[in-house]
Amino acid sequence: MNIQEFAREAGVSSATVSRAFHEPGKVREHTRARVLSLAAKFGYYPDTSGRALVCGRHDVLGLIWPLEAEGPQAIFAHRILALLTDQLVKNDLDLLICPIHRDRIATLDHARRTLRRSRCDAWIQLYPRRNDPLAESLIASHKPVICLMGDALAGAGWHSVQLNQDNWMEDCLRRLHAAGARSVVLFGGRAGEPDHEERRQVFESRAPKRFGSRVKVLAGCPPDGAALLDCLARGEATGIIGIDDSAALLALELCRKARLAVPKNVKVVGIDDTPLSALSEPPLSTYRQPLDEMVACAVDLALGRRRQSRRFNAVFVPRSSLPG
């Protein structure tokens, strides 16, 4: 059954059928419900190749997922994928996931082949990096590229959706200082990770204004626990900012090991608001990124419904490790 035949059965125009599937905002809800109900009855779905010829798009987004960024658990990336799924359902889109590992040449070669042969309308690149090994292939694909959780650096017309690192870091430093911390440590950080590098740069520029010379960066992935224990023993870490929640949770464990009470002796804060942050002892104060809004913005950019890149502000979630 083609679209014209189905439209006659449904008693609507071919355009209404197409919009019911692909542009639901342009069709009355009761009309769309009736069209979809009849489609399920007849086993009908619009021909994707024909739609691609008419509309110039395939209703497929590509996601480049760098496996090395978070390791095998990839808690944060899974949250992004869950929210992206909501957007796929809302906009009736398909998703092609292209996993890569930037330290494994075979995965990069496979990704380059995928970029050449896929029929994606746009690519969302998760955790982009400066001088990214896929930059040239993405440019050659002539598709829109949206950099999610990092800056758009390579191609003309690329866009980015990322966190405003200045905003939350300045707020965090202010809160730590107001709570009585007299020294501060930024704990953890993956080398080459733009998100983490930007946090470190903002920390190094802002922290001395409140804490003078009592500022230290302990980078590393995994974080250097021995170095933090040494700082705790010398009283050089009365305030700790985890580069993410996992680093902050490790800092809580190290404070217990050093027999330092949190928040009485040491204030600890993270960022990401992962599920474990609320279950730690004491519960971890953190910053929540508005991931639902960020993912929706990335999809709008991919579909051409938005033209400007955007930075989002994180929201402080007060718990026991740094009371609000």
Secondary structure, 3 states (H helix, E strand, C coil): CCHHHHHHHHCCCHHHHHHHHHCHHHCCHHHHHHHHHHHHHHCCCCCHHHHHHHHCCCCEEEEEEECCCCCCCCHHHHHHHHHHHHHHHHHCCEEEEEEECCCCHHHHHHHHHHHHHCCCCEEEEECCCCCCCCHHHHHHCCCCEEEECCCCCCCCCCEEEEECHHHHHHHHHHHHHHCCCCCEEEECECCCCHHHHHHHHHHHHHHHHHHCCCEEEECECCCCHHHHHHHHHCCCCCEEEECCHHHHHHHHHHHHHCCCCCCCCCEEECCCCCHHHHCCCCCCEEEECCHHHHHHHHHHHHCCCCCCCEEECCEEECECCECC
